[in-house]
Amino acid sequence: MDKIFLTKCLRCGGAVAYDKFYGTHGQFWGWKCLICGEIVDPVILNNRQLMIDGREINTRRERR
């Protein structure tokens, strides 16, 4: 996947900070908006693009 650099929030246009996040499946790096709290990472951006393109997203449940 290509590297993505965000300087503005895609939702509100506010400033974003690149940070490490901790989820149920481990840690990941992403951008968090300092104004609205929106969190985005390459996986989220890819899934949003798939939805725009009308393709299905493979989830863990579907693969089992």
CHARMM internal coordinates of N, CA and C (Angstrom, degrees):
IC EDIT
DIST 1 N 1 CA 1.4441
DIST 1 CA 1 C 1.5272
ANGL 1 N 1 CA 1 C 108.64
DIST 1 C 2 N 1.2988
ANGL 1 CA 1 C 2 N 115.88
DIHE 1 N 1 CA 1 C 2 N 139.53
DIST 2 N 2 CA 1.4651
ANGL 1 C 2 N 2 CA 120.58
DIHE 1 CA 1 C 2 N 2 CA 178.86
DIST 2 CA 2 C 1.5200
ANGL 2 N 2 CA 2 C 110.44
DIHE 1 C 2 N 2 CA 2 C -68.58
DIST 2 C 3 N 1.3250
ANGL 2 CA 2 C 3 N 115.38
DIHE 2 N 2 CA 2 C 3 N 151.16
DIST 3 N 3 CA 1.4629
ANGL 2 C 3 N 3 CA 119.65
DIHE 2 CA 2 C 3 N 3 CA 175.98
DIST 3 CA 3 C 1.5201
ANGL 3 N 3 CA 3 C 108.93
DIHE 2 C 3 N 3 CA 3 C -73.08
DIST 3 C 4 N 1.3066
ANGL 3 CA 3 C 4 N 115.25
DIHE 3 N 3 CA 3 C 4 N 140.31
DIST 4 N 4 CA 1.4567
ANGL 3 C 4 N 4 CA 121.63
DIHE 3 CA 3 C 4 N 4 CA -178.30
DIST 4 CA 4 C 1.5229
ANGL 4 N 4 CA 4 C 107.81
DIHE 3 C 4 N 4 CA 4 C -121.90
DIST 4 C 5 N 1.3153
ANGL 4 CA 4 C 5 N 116.66
DIHE 4 N 4 CA 4 C 5 N 133.54
DIST 5 N 5 CA 1.4566
ANGL 4 C 5 N 5 CA 121.43
DIHE 4 CA 4 C 5 N 5 CA 178.77
DIST 5 CA 5 C 1.5223
ANGL 5 N 5 CA 5 C 108.48
DIHE 4 C 5 N 5 CA 5 C -121.48
DIST 5 C 6 N 1.3122
ANGL 5 CA 5 C 6 N 115.99
DIHE 5 N 5 CA 5 C 6 N 120.76
DIST 6 N 6 CA 1.4558
ANGL 5 C 6 N 6 CA 120.78
DIHE 5 CA 5 C 6 N 6 CA 178.60
DIST 6 CA 6 C 1.5195
ANGL 6 N 6 CA 6 C 109.16
DIHE 5 C 6 N 6 CA 6 C -106.66
DIST 6 C 7 N 1.3100
ANGL 6 CA 6 C 7 N 116.23
DIHE 6 N 6 CA 6 C 7 N 138.79
DIST 7 N 7 CA 1.4574
ANGL 6 C 7 N 7 CA 120.36
DIHE 6 CA 6 C 7 N 7 CA 175.51
DIST 7 CA 7 C 1.5229
ANGL 7 N 7 CA 7 C 110.80
DIHE 6 C 7 N 7 CA 7 C -117.72
DIST 7 C 8 N 1.3480
ANGL 7 CA 7 C 8 N 116.28
DIHE 7 N 7 CA 7 C 8 N -18.01
DIST 8 N 8 CA 1.4602
ANGL 7 C 8 N 8 CA 121.24
DIHE 7 CA 7 C 8 N 8 CA 179.35
DIST 8 CA 8 C 1.5169
ANGL 8 N 8 CA 8 C 108.78
DIHE 7 C 8 N 8 CA 8 C -134.66
DIST 8 C 9 N 1.3207
ANGL 8 CA 8 C 9 N 115.86
DIHE 8 N 8 CA 8 C 9 N 147.86
DIST 9 N 9 CA 1.4583
ANGL 8 C 9 N 9 CA 122.14
DIHE 8 CA 8 C 9 N 9 CA 177.27
DIST 9 CA 9 C 1.5295
ANGL 9 N 9 CA 9 C 109.61
DIHE 8 C 9 N 9 CA 9 C -64.82
DIST 9 C 10 N 1.3293
ANGL 9 CA 9 C 10 N 115.87
DIHE 9 N 9 CA 9 C 10 N 136.35
DIST 10 N 10 CA 1.4591
ANGL 9 C 10 N 10 CA 120.36
DIHE 9 CA 9 C 10 N 10 CA 178.94
DIST 10 CA 10 C 1.5255
ANGL 10 N 10 CA 10 C 111.82
DIHE 9 C 10 N 10 CA 10 C -73.96
DIST 10 C 11 N 1.3278
ANGL 10 CA 10 C 11 N 117.48
DIHE 10 N 10 CA 10 C 11 N -20.84
DIST 11 N 11 CA 1.4644
ANGL 10 C 11 N 11 CA 121.60
DIHE 10 CA 10 C 11 N 11 CA -179.13
DIST 11 CA 11 C 1.5242
ANGL 11 N 11 CA 11 C 112.27
DIHE 10 C 11 N 11 CA 11 C -87.61
DIST 11 C 12 N 1.3579
ANGL 11 CA 11 C 12 N 116.85
DIHE 11 N 11 CA 11 C 12 N -52.82
DIST 12 N 12 CA 1.4727
ANGL 11 C 12 N 12 CA 119.38
DIHE 11 CA 11 C 12 N 12 CA -172.13
DIST 12 CA 12 C 1.5282
ANGL 12 N 12 CA 12 C 114.10
DIHE 11 C 12 N 12 CA 12 C -116.92
DIST 12 C 13 N 1.3321
ANGL 12 CA 12 C 13 N 117.72
DIHE 12 N 12 CA 12 C 13 N -8.91
DIST 13 N 13 CA 1.4586
ANGL 12 C 13 N 13 CA 120.66
DIHE 12 CA 12 C 13 N 13 CA -179.89
DIST 13 CA 13 C 1.5173
ANGL 13 N 13 CA 13 C 114.19
DIHE 12 C 13 N 13 CA 13 C 84.35
DIST 13 C 14 N 1.3464
ANGL 13 CA 13 C 14 N 116.89
DIHE 13 N 13 CA 13 C 14 N 4.43
DIST 14 N 14 CA 1.4623
ANGL 13 C 14 N 14 CA 121.04
DIHE 13 CA 13 C 14 N 14 CA 179.48
DIST 14 CA 14 C 1.5233
ANGL 14 N 14 CA 14 C 112.39
DIHE 13 C 14 N 14 CA 14 C -74.21
DIST 14 C 15 N 1.3228
ANGL 14 CA 14 C 15 N 115.70
DIHE 14 N 14 CA 14 C 15 N 174.18
DIST 15 N 15 CA 1.4657
ANGL 14 C 15 N 15 CA 121.59
DIHE 14 CA 14 C 15 N 15 CA 178.82
DIST 15 CA 15 C 1.5265
ANGL 15 N 15 CA 15 C 109.94
DIHE 14 C 15 N 15 CA 15 C -72.66
DIST 15 C 16 N 1.3380
ANGL 15 CA 15 C 16 N 116.75
DIHE 15 N 15 CA 15 C 16 N 146.49
DIST 16 N 16 CA 1.4591
ANGL 15 C 16 N 16 CA 121.67
DIHE 15 CA 15 C 16 N 16 CA 178.61
DIST 16 CA 16 C 1.5195
ANGL 16 N 16 CA 16 C 110.58
DIHE 15 C 16 N 16 CA 16 C -119.71
DIST 16 C 17 N 1.3194
ANGL 16 CA 16 C 17 N 115.49
DIHE 16 N 16 CA 16 C 17 N 153.59
DIST 17 N 17 CA 1.4625
ANGL 16 C 17 N 17 CA 122.17
DIHE 16 CA 16 C 17 N 17 CA 177.05
DIST 17 CA 17 C 1.5220
ANGL 17 N 17 CA 17 C 108.13
DIHE 16 C 17 N 17 CA 17 C -122.40
DIST 17 C 18 N 1.3305
ANGL 17 CA 17 C 18 N 116.70
DIHE 17 N 17 CA 17 C 18 N 134.38
DIST 18 N 18 CA 1.4586
ANGL 17 C 18 N 18 CA 122.32
DIHE 17 CA 17 C 18 N 18 CA 176.65
DIST 18 CA 18 C 1.5203
ANGL 18 N 18 CA 18 C 107.36
DIHE 17 C 18 N 18 CA 18 C -82.12
DIST 18 C 19 N 1.3395
ANGL 18 CA 18 C 19 N 117.26
DIHE 18 N 18 CA 18 C 19 N 126.70
DIST 19 N 19 CA 1.4567
ANGL 18 C 19 N 19 CA 120.02
DIHE 18 CA 18 C 19 N 19 CA -172.75
DIST 19 CA 19 C 1.5203
ANGL 19 N 19 CA 19 C 110.43
DIHE 18 C 19 N 19 CA 19 C -150.19
DIST 19 C 20 N 1.3206
ANGL 19 CA 19 C 20 N 116.02
DIHE 19 N 19 CA 19 C 20 N 166.29
DIST 20 N 20 CA 1.4611
ANGL 19 C 20 N 20 CA 122.87
DIHE 19 CA 19 C 20 N 20 CA 176.86
DIST 20 CA 20 C 1.5232
ANGL 20 N 20 CA 20 C 108.29
DIHE 19 C 20 N 20 CA 20 C -95.17
DIST 20 C 21 N 1.3376
ANGL 20 CA 20 C 21 N 115.93
DIHE 20 N 20 CA 20 C 21 N 134.95
DIST 21 N 21 CA 1.4515
ANGL 20 C 21 N 21 CA 122.05
DIHE 20 CA 20 C 21 N 21 CA 179.85
DIST 21 CA 21 C 1.5195
ANGL 21 N 21 CA 21 C 109.08
DIHE 20 C 21 N 21 CA 21 C -121.18
DIST 21 C 22 N 1.3195
ANGL 21 CA 21 C 22 N 115.44
DIHE 21 N 21 CA 21 C 22 N 153.64
DIST 22 N 22 CA 1.4575
ANGL 21 C 22 N 22 CA 121.59
DIHE 21 CA 21 C 22 N 22 CA -179.09
DIST 22 CA 22 C 1.5168
ANGL 22 N 22 CA 22 C 108.63
DIHE 21 C 22 N 22 CA 22 C -120.61
DIST 22 C 23 N 1.3365
ANGL 22 CA 22 C 23 N 115.85
DIHE 22 N 22 CA 22 C 23 N 123.05
DIST 23 N 23 CA 1.4506
ANGL 22 C 23 N 23 CA 121.16
DIHE 22 CA 22 C 23 N 23 CA -179.83
DIST 23 CA 23 C 1.5150
ANGL 23 N 23 CA 23 C 110.60
DIHE 22 C 23 N 23 CA 23 C -123.22
DIST 23 C 24 N 1.3212
ANGL 23 CA 23 C 24 N 116.11
DIHE 23 N 23 CA 23 C 24 N -173.16
DIST 24 N 24 CA 1.4591
ANGL 23 C 24 N 24 CA 121.10
DIHE 23 CA 23 C 24 N 24 CA -178.66
DIST 24 CA 24 C 1.5239
ANGL 24 N 24 CA 24 C 112.47
DIHE 23 C 24 N 24 CA 24 C -68.01
DIST 24 C 25 N 1.3099
ANGL 24 CA 24 C 25 N 117.30
DIHE 24 N 24 CA 24 C 25 N -22.34
DIST 25 N 25 CA 1.4681
ANGL 24 C 25 N 25 CA 121.68
DIHE 24 CA 24 C 25 N 25 CA -179.49
DIST 25 CA 25 C 1.5201
ANGL 25 N 25 CA 25 C 111.80
DIHE 24 C 25 N 25 CA 25 C -106.98
DIST 25 C 26 N 1.3012
ANGL 25 CA 25 C 26 N 117.82
DIHE 25 N 25 CA 25 C 26 N 23.28
DIST 26 N 26 CA 1.4611
ANGL 25 C 26 N 26 CA 121.07
DIHE 25 CA 25 C 26 N 26 CA 178.46
DIST 26 CA 26 C 1.5152
ANGL 26 N 26 CA 26 C 111.97
DIHE 25 C 26 N 26 CA 26 C 110.26
DIST 26 C 27 N 1.3140
ANGL 26 CA 26 C 27 N 114.58
DIHE 26 N 26 CA 26 C 27 N -162.03
DIST 27 N 27 CA 1.4636
ANGL 26 C 27 N 27 CA 119.90
DIHE 26 CA 26 C 27 N 27 CA -177.32
DIST 27 CA 27 C 1.5225
ANGL 27 N 27 CA 27 C 111.14
DIHE 26 C 27 N 27 CA 27 C -102.14
DIST 27 C 28 N 1.3251
ANGL 27 CA 27 C 28 N 115.41
DIHE 27 N 27 CA 27 C 28 N 156.76
DIST 28 N 28 CA 1.4567
ANGL 27 C 28 N 28 CA 121.19
DIHE 27 CA 27 C 28 N 28 CA 176.29
DIST 28 CA 28 C 1.5181
ANGL 28 N 28 CA 28 C 108.74
DIHE 27 C 28 N 28 CA 28 C -151.56
DIST 28 C 29 N 1.3077
ANGL 28 CA 28 C 29 N 115.48
DIHE 28 N 28 CA 28 C 29 N 158.86
DIST 29 N 29 CA 1.4641
ANGL 28 C 29 N 29 CA 122.18
DIHE 28 CA 28 C 29 N 29 CA 177.79
DIST 29 CA 29 C 1.5138
ANGL 29 N 29 CA 29 C 109.01
DIHE 28 C 29 N 29 CA 29 C -103.08
DIST 29 C 30 N 1.3215
ANGL 29 CA 29 C 30 N 116.17
DIHE 29 N 29 CA 29 C 30 N 141.25
DIST 30 N 30 CA 1.4486
ANGL 29 C 30 N 30 CA 120.61
DIHE 29 CA 29 C 30 N 30 CA 178.62
DIST 30 CA 30 C 1.5116
ANGL 30 N 30 CA 30 C 110.66
DIHE 29 C 30 N 30 CA 30 C -163.66
DIST 30 C 31 N 1.3249
ANGL 30 CA 30 C 31 N 114.89
DIHE 30 N 30 CA 30 C 31 N -172.49
DIST 31 N 31 CA 1.4545
ANGL 30 C 31 N 31 CA 121.78
DIHE 30 CA 30 C 31 N 31 CA -178.60
DIST 31 CA 31 C 1.5172
ANGL 31 N 31 CA 31 C 108.54
DIHE 30 C 31 N 31 CA 31 C -113.32
DIST 31 C 32 N 1.3403
ANGL 31 CA 31 C 32 N 116.38
DIHE 31 N 31 CA 31 C 32 N 135.95
DIST 32 N 32 CA 1.4604
ANGL 31 C 32 N 32 CA 121.42
DIHE 31 CA 31 C 32 N 32 CA 176.86
DIST 32 CA 32 C 1.5148
ANGL 32 N 32 CA 32 C 108.92
DIHE 31 C 32 N 32 CA 32 C -121.52
DIST 32 C 33 N 1.3258
ANGL 32 CA 32 C 33 N 114.89
DIHE 32 N 32 CA 32 C 33 N 130.08
DIST 33 N 33 CA 1.4578
ANGL 32 C 33 N 33 CA 120.26
DIHE 32 CA 32 C 33 N 33 CA 178.14
DIST 33 CA 33 C 1.5222
ANGL 33 N 33 CA 33 C 109.42
DIHE 32 C 33 N 33 CA 33 C -71.62
DIST 33 C 34 N 1.3189
ANGL 33 CA 33 C 34 N 115.68
DIHE 33 N 33 CA 33 C 34 N 133.18
DIST 34 N 34 CA 1.4562
ANGL 33 C 34 N 34 CA 120.82
DIHE 33 CA 33 C 34 N 34 CA 179.68
DIST 34 CA 34 C 1.5243
ANGL 34 N 34 CA 34 C 112.43
DIHE 33 C 34 N 34 CA 34 C -78.24
DIST 34 C 35 N 1.3358
ANGL 34 CA 34 C 35 N 117.24
DIHE 34 N 34 CA 34 C 35 N -10.99
DIST 35 N 35 CA 1.4626
ANGL 34 C 35 N 35 CA 121.60
DIHE 34 CA 34 C 35 N 35 CA -179.50
DIST 35 CA 35 C 1.5333
ANGL 35 N 35 CA 35 C 111.24
DIHE 34 C 35 N 35 CA 35 C -100.35
DIST 35 C 36 N 1.3388
ANGL 35 CA 35 C 36 N 117.86
DIHE 35 N 35 CA 35 C 36 N -58.92
DIST 36 N 36 CA 1.4701
ANGL 35 C 36 N 36 CA 120.72
DIHE 35 CA 35 C 36 N 36 CA -173.53
DIST 36 CA 36 C 1.5301
ANGL 36 N 36 CA 36 C 114.05
DIHE 35 C 36 N 36 CA 36 C -100.46
DIST 36 C 37 N 1.3377
ANGL 36 CA 36 C 37 N 118.41
DIHE 36 N 36 CA 36 C 37 N -11.63
DIST 37 N 37 CA 1.4563
ANGL 36 C 37 N 37 CA 120.87
DIHE 36 CA 36 C 37 N 37 CA 177.65
DIST 37 CA 37 C 1.5159
ANGL 37 N 37 CA 37 C 115.45
DIHE 36 C 37 N 37 CA 37 C 86.27
DIST 37 C 38 N 1.3187
ANGL 37 CA 37 C 38 N 118.39
DIHE 37 N 37 CA 37 C 38 N 1.24
DIST 38 N 38 CA 1.4674
ANGL 37 C 38 N 38 CA 122.53
DIHE 37 CA 37 C 38 N 38 CA 177.93
DIST 38 CA 38 C 1.5258
ANGL 38 N 38 CA 38 C 109.79
DIHE 37 C 38 N 38 CA 38 C -55.26
DIST 38 C 39 N 1.3447
ANGL 38 CA 38 C 39 N 117.43
DIHE 38 N 38 CA 38 C 39 N 132.79
DIST 39 N 39 CA 1.4611
ANGL 38 C 39 N 39 CA 122.29
DIHE 38 CA 38 C 39 N 39 CA 176.54
DIST 39 CA 39 C 1.5170
ANGL 39 N 39 CA 39 C 108.13
DIHE 38 C 39 N 39 CA 39 C -115.18
DIST 39 C 40 N 1.3193
ANGL 39 CA 39 C 40 N 116.38
DIHE 39 N 39 CA 39 C 40 N 129.87
DIST 40 N 40 CA 1.4619
ANGL 39 C 40 N 40 CA 122.08
DIHE 39 CA 39 C 40 N 40 CA 177.41
DIST 40 CA 40 C 1.5185
ANGL 40 N 40 CA 40 C 109.62
DIHE 39 C 40 N 40 CA 40 C -133.54
DIST 40 C 41 N 1.3302
ANGL 40 CA 40 C 41 N 115.26
DIHE 40 N 40 CA 40 C 41 N 144.78
DIST 41 N 41 CA 1.4523
ANGL 40 C 41 N 41 CA 122.11
DIHE 40 CA 40 C 41 N 41 CA 173.06
DIST 41 CA 41 C 1.5269
ANGL 41 N 41 CA 41 C 106.90
DIHE 40 C 41 N 41 CA 41 C -140.19
DIST 41 C 42 N 1.3217
ANGL 41 CA 41 C 42 N 118.94
DIHE 41 N 41 CA 41 C 42 N 174.93
DIST 42 N 42 CA 1.4661
ANGL 41 C 42 N 42 CA 119.93
DIHE 41 CA 41 C 42 N 42 CA -177.84
DIST 42 CA 42 C 1.5289
ANGL 42 N 42 CA 42 C 113.79
DIHE 41 C 42 N 42 CA 42 C -58.32
DIST 42 C 43 N 1.3274
ANGL 42 CA 42 C 43 N 118.70
DIHE 42 N 42 CA 42 C 43 N -34.30
DIST 43 N 43 CA 1.4682
ANGL 42 C 43 N 43 CA 121.41
DIHE 42 CA 42 C 43 N 43 CA 179.33
DIST 43 CA 43 C 1.5259
ANGL 43 N 43 CA 43 C 110.24
DIHE 42 C 43 N 43 CA 43 C -66.69
DIST 43 C 44 N 1.3150
ANGL 43 CA 43 C 44 N 117.26
DIHE 43 N 43 CA 43 C 44 N -44.71
DIST 44 N 44 CA 1.4665
ANGL 43 C 44 N 44 CA 121.33
DIHE 43 CA 43 C 44 N 44 CA 178.62
DIST 44 CA 44 C 1.5230
ANGL 44 N 44 CA 44 C 110.27
DIHE 43 C 44 N 44 CA 44 C -61.79
DIST 44 C 45 N 1.3310
ANGL 44 CA 44 C 45 N 116.68
DIHE 44 N 44 CA 44 C 45 N -45.75
DIST 45 N 45 CA 1.4644
ANGL 44 C 45 N 45 CA 120.14
DIHE 44 CA 44 C 45 N 45 CA -179.91
DIST 45 CA 45 C 1.5217
ANGL 45 N 45 CA 45 C 111.27
DIHE 44 C 45 N 45 CA 45 C -62.86
DIST 45 C 46 N 1.3365
ANGL 45 CA 45 C 46 N 117.83
DIHE 45 N 45 CA 45 C 46 N -39.79
DIST 46 N 46 CA 1.4620
ANGL 45 C 46 N 46 CA 121.61
DIHE 45 CA 45 C 46 N 46 CA 178.71
DIST 46 CA 46 C 1.5270
ANGL 46 N 46 CA 46 C 110.66
DIHE 45 C 46 N 46 CA 46 C -65.33
DIST 46 C 47 N 1.3334
ANGL 46 CA 46 C 47 N 117.62
DIHE 46 N 46 CA 46 C 47 N -44.15
DIST 47 N 47 CA 1.4612
ANGL 46 C 47 N 47 CA 120.69
DIHE 46 CA 46 C 47 N 47 CA 179.22
DIST 47 CA 47 C 1.5258
ANGL 47 N 47 CA 47 C 111.68
DIHE 46 C 47 N 47 CA 47 C -64.04
DIST 47 C 48 N 1.3106
ANGL 47 CA 47 C 48 N 117.66
DIHE 47 N 47 CA 47 C 48 N -38.18
DIST 48 N 48 CA 1.4693
ANGL 47 C 48 N 48 CA 120.50
DIHE 47 CA 47 C 48 N 48 CA 176.40
DIST 48 CA 48 C 1.5218
ANGL 48 N 48 CA 48 C 110.82
DIHE 47 C 48 N 48 CA 48 C -63.24
DIST 48 C 49 N 1.3232
ANGL 48 CA 48 C 49 N 117.02
DIHE 48 N 48 CA 48 C 49 N -40.34
DIST 49 N 49 CA 1.4663
ANGL 48 C 49 N 49 CA 120.35
DIHE 48 CA 48 C 49 N 49 CA 179.13
DIST 49 CA 49 C 1.5232
ANGL 49 N 49 CA 49 C 110.56
DIHE 48 C 49 N 49 CA 49 C -65.88
DIST 49 C 50 N 1.3411
ANGL 49 CA 49 C 50 N 117.60
DIHE 49 N 49 CA 49 C 50 N -39.53
DIST 50 N 50 CA 1.4623
ANGL 49 C 50 N 50 CA 120.75
DIHE 49 CA 49 C 50 N 50 CA 177.15
DIST 50 CA 50 C 1.5222
ANGL 50 N 50 CA 50 C 110.84
DIHE 49 C 50 N 50 CA 50 C -61.41
DIST 50 C 51 N 1.3319
ANGL 50 CA 50 C 51 N 117.41
DIHE 50 N 50 CA 50 C 51 N -39.82
DIST 51 N 51 CA 1.4635
ANGL 50 C 51 N 51 CA 120.77
DIHE 50 CA 50 C 51 N 51 CA 178.55
DIST 51 CA 51 C 1.5227
ANGL 51 N 51 CA 51 C 110.99
DIHE 50 C 51 N 51 CA 51 C -65.99
DIST 51 C 52 N 1.3246
ANGL 51 CA 51 C 52 N 117.19
DIHE 51 N 51 CA 51 C 52 N -39.86
DIST 52 N 52 CA 1.4640
ANGL 51 C 52 N 52 CA 121.22
DIHE 51 CA 51 C 52 N 52 CA 178.23
DIST 52 CA 52 C 1.5244
ANGL 52 N 52 CA 52 C 110.04
DIHE 51 C 52 N 52 CA 52 C -63.73
DIST 52 C 53 N 1.3347
ANGL 52 CA 52 C 53 N 115.94
DIHE 52 N 52 CA 52 C 53 N -40.27
DIST 53 N 53 CA 1.4621
ANGL 52 C 53 N 53 CA 121.21
DIHE 52 CA 52 C 53 N 53 CA -179.62
DIST 53 CA 53 C 1.5249
ANGL 53 N 53 CA 53 C 112.56
DIHE 52 C 53 N 53 CA 53 C -74.77
DIST 53 C 54 N 1.3422
ANGL 53 CA 53 C 54 N 117.65
DIHE 53 N 53 CA 53 C 54 N -9.26
DIST 54 N 54 CA 1.4558
ANGL 53 C 54 N 54 CA 121.29
DIHE 53 CA 53 C 54 N 54 CA 178.69
DIST 54 CA 54 C 1.5129
ANGL 54 N 54 CA 54 C 114.02
DIHE 53 C 54 N 54 CA 54 C 83.67
DIST 54 C 55 N 1.3222
ANGL 54 CA 54 C 55 N 117.52
DIHE 54 N 54 CA 54 C 55 N 14.52
DIST 55 N 55 CA 1.4640
ANGL 54 C 55 N 55 CA 120.61
DIHE 54 CA 54 C 55 N 55 CA 178.79
DIST 55 CA 55 C 1.5178
ANGL 55 N 55 CA 55 C 109.71
DIHE 54 C 55 N 55 CA 55 C -93.94
DIST 55 C 56 N 1.3436
ANGL 55 CA 55 C 56 N 115.07
DIHE 55 N 55 CA 55 C 56 N 154.84
DIST 56 N 56 CA 1.4566
ANGL 55 C 56 N 56 CA 119.84
DIHE 55 CA 55 C 56 N 56 CA 178.19
DIST 56 CA 56 C 1.5168
ANGL 56 N 56 CA 56 C 110.11
DIHE 55 C 56 N 56 CA 56 C -80.07
DIST 56 C 57 N 1.3096
ANGL 56 CA 56 C 57 N 114.84
DIHE 56 N 56 CA 56 C 57 N 150.57
DIST 57 N 57 CA 1.4598
ANGL 56 C 57 N 57 CA 121.65
DIHE 56 CA 56 C 57 N 57 CA 177.33
DIST 57 CA 57 C 1.5196
ANGL 57 N 57 CA 57 C 107.63
DIHE 56 C 57 N 57 CA 57 C -101.61
DIST 57 C 58 N 1.3309
ANGL 57 CA 57 C 58 N 117.16
DIHE 57 N 57 CA 57 C 58 N 127.25
DIST 58 N 58 CA 1.4600
ANGL 57 C 58 N 58 CA 121.15
DIHE 57 CA 57 C 58 N 58 CA 177.10
DIST 58 CA 58 C 1.5175
ANGL 58 N 58 CA 58 C 109.40
DIHE 57 C 58 N 58 CA 58 C -76.56
DIST 58 C 59 N 1.3256
ANGL 58 CA 58 C 59 N 115.68
DIHE 58 N 58 CA 58 C 59 N 118.24
DIST 59 N 59 CA 1.4579
ANGL 58 C 59 N 59 CA 119.95
DIHE 58 CA 58 C 59 N 59 CA 178.01
DIST 59 CA 59 C 1.5151
ANGL 59 N 59 CA 59 C 109.22
DIHE 58 C 59 N 59 CA 59 C -101.43
DIST 59 C 60 N 1.2977
ANGL 59 CA 59 C 60 N 116.64
DIHE 59 N 59 CA 59 C 60 N 167.65
DIST 60 N 60 CA 1.4683
ANGL 59 C 60 N 60 CA 120.81
DIHE 59 CA 59 C 60 N 60 CA 179.02
DIST 60 CA 60 C 1.5248
ANGL 60 N 60 CA 60 C 110.47
DIHE 59 C 60 N 60 CA 60 C -59.41
DIST 60 C 61 N 1.3179
ANGL 60 CA 60 C 61 N 118.67
DIHE 60 N 60 CA 60 C 61 N -39.82
DIST 61 N 61 CA 1.4661
ANGL 60 C 61 N 61 CA 121.15
DIHE 60 CA 60 C 61 N 61 CA -179.26
DIST 61 CA 61 C 1.5171
ANGL 61 N 61 CA 61 C 111.65
DIHE 60 C 61 N 61 CA 61 C -62.62
DIST 61 C 62 N 1.3175
ANGL 61 CA 61 C 62 N 116.90
DIHE 61 N 61 CA 61 C 62 N -40.78
DIST 62 N 62 CA 1.4622
ANGL 61 C 62 N 62 CA 120.50
DIHE 61 CA 61 C 62 N 62 CA -178.40
DIST 62 CA 62 C 1.5223
ANGL 62 N 62 CA 62 C 111.83
DIHE 61 C 62 N 62 CA 62 C -67.18
DIST 62 C 63 N 1.3234
ANGL 62 CA 62 C 63 N 117.43
DIHE 62 N 62 CA 62 C 63 N -28.52
DIST 63 N 63 CA 1.4571
ANGL 62 C 63 N 63 CA 120.61
DIHE 62 CA 62 C 63 N 63 CA -177.06
DIST 63 CA 63 C 1.5201
ANGL 63 N 63 CA 63 C 112.78
DIHE 62 C 63 N 63 CA 63 C -82.77
DIST 63 C 64 N 1.3295
ANGL 63 CA 63 C 64 N 118.42
DIHE 63 N 63 CA 63 C 64 N -12.89
DIST 64 N 64 CA 1.4710
ANGL 63 C 64 N 64 CA 120.79
DIHE 63 CA 63 C 64 N 64 CA -177.16
DIST 64 CA 64 C 1.4879
ANGL 64 N 64 CA 64 C 112.49
DIHE 63 C 64 N 64 CA 64 C -78.61
END
COOR INIT
IC SEED 1 N 1 CA 1 C
IC BUILD
